[in-house]
Amino acid sequence: MKKQYSKELSHYPEKKGETKPRINAHLINDELVVSPPGVANLEENYIASMEKYGEDHKMFGFRRVLDDKGSVSPYEWLTYKQFYIRYQNLASGMINIGVEPGENVGIFMRTRLEWLLADFACICSNVCSVPLYDTLSIAEILYITDETEVSTIFCSQDKVNPLLNSINSTLFTLKTIIVVDDFFEADEQRCKSYGINLFYLEDLERIGRETPQNCASNADLDTVSTICYTSGTTGRPKGVVILHKNFLSAVESLKVMMDNKECTMISYKDIYLSFLPLAHIYERAVVHILISRGCAIAFSRGDVNKIMDDVHDVKSTAFVGVPRLFNRIRDGVLLELSKKSDFTSFLFKISFNSKFSNLKHGVNSHWFWDPIIFSKIKHKLGGKLKVIISGSAPISPDVLDFMKIVFSTNVHQGYGTTETTGPCSLSPLSDNTAGNVGVPLPNTMIKLIDVPSHGYFVTDKPYPRGEICVYGNGIFKEYYKSPKTTAETLDEEGWYHSGDIGMFEESGYLKIIDRKKNLFKLSQGEFIAPELIENIYVNHPIVAQAFVYGDSLNSYLVGIIVPEERMLISALQKTDLNINPETPLETLCKNPKIRRFVVKTLYKWGKVNNLRGYEHIKNVYLEPEHFPIGKIISPSFKLKRLEASKYYKPVIDFLYSETGNY
């Protein structure tokens, strides 16, 4: 029998149609962790860390964009004490201009130092933060600010006009805008015309410094910290009410896993690059965890195409990302390799296979091949990287192994949702396998329940399958002003029904199969899990994004594929299609021969990845532009399936009409 990395909750009663809950194997007396000892809120977590690691410890790094070309300054750093003074002054300034405890305050900007300053000022002044993704449409801004009755919003200069454009006769709760950049005179005049006060961040800090208030969080574990809106992949965004306890239990959970050597040790010697949206609960949970460890946090410049440059420049040792990014890194390495000599490619293959054999025994380094082959690749990410964490969506086992081998680093795969306050499971350090999302965190228990409508049962062999249900101290309180939706998701015992389909493997690992709401039937009755197919397709080097469509009126699937331009051209040059590498991608995408090539390539790839006959797409549309964020891609890069179906309906109809030719 394999080692068990999670265990059943032995005293839990047997229930028909359910597995027993599984918990982390390192829990003492099966008791879920709540928070670090003596810490009742997020400000206390910060202060405890400052006292432990020292007021002068460099904690937050940022760089200034110097010109329109994107040139940047070297990283500048704030110590624990400097950041503490700034958020205290900002909180005092908020109180001086009339922000009251218990109010909802919006934060509308990309991930940057000022985002975190605003959040801690909210914590310190006992108000609830309401993050707004910086990619939200005017309609979404209107919906969220209306529901939460936000009267004050922190924002960057580029968000002032979208905010003002969202104001209409039905929404006039907004009274104050706090701009974190220089603002234009036209913005000031427009705000005045709406009767809105406009403050500059530095001025508000000065007001707080000159007229200090008694600022300290009086929150306890069950006080609301934030209302974090879901990204709306299944309809209107829902306001997820998150407590201080929810964040703090994640902080303590990672400490327990590190202490038990089941998670890479993070300490005050480490540096982390923050670039994922702080409006997403995933990144915020990570930041609070790292603050508790004394890990320095550097913010990216905000250009997604320059993330690798930022990682390299700051020499990050810890990196948290999403599978889409890691796919691009893998594809970039392989593309560069394809330009090298046959001998270099041969050496890479030999060295990669050698390290792959070691990886099966839990070793991701090699005394000979690392300095000769892989150190140059690792240097592209600064040369210091020791841990990567992937979350938000399943990562391909091939990509996960690739990252471990090429960068000689530990890679953890996590699973969680907004409602679980970020991660609720994580693959342990001792895990040599790929394709699962690990074991429950010490603040969480997880069970599976039958989904008979889709053919998933906890009695399935060889492993139980069903809907993933999560319970514990990371689980949200409720959906804001939505008791009916809350009751549909949180049952009477407090179990969160995720809508995700999972399976417990032999070692107690959790594996994600698909979303219950996304499953559909083809005309002959087979159930299709489209996310599973899409995740397989996007792991092929020529695919950047994928949308698989089917319905009960048709017997087969079609797909919309966004090609990875450089990799597609590289692949086409190895065929007899005589493609000019200078041909624009838009022209390539319209070529019927190239479309057939993509269908055949993905068919072969699907067979390698064990897709069944009816799970292969029979026709494809090649989309030269990336899926638009906000329309069919959520700000957290998840496909909005219903919107995608509407957006591409003419294309889908065309694909079904011409399939006979393919």
Order of alpha helices (4+ residues) and beta strands (2+ residues): beta-beta-alpha-beta-beta-alpha-beta-alpha-beta-alpha-beta-alpha-beta-alpha-beta-alpha-beta-beta-alpha-beta-alpha-beta-alpha-beta-alpha-alpha-alpha-beta-alpha-beta-beta-beta-beta-beta-beta-alpha-beta-beta-beta-beta-alpha-beta-beta-alpha-alpha-alpha-beta-alpha-alpha
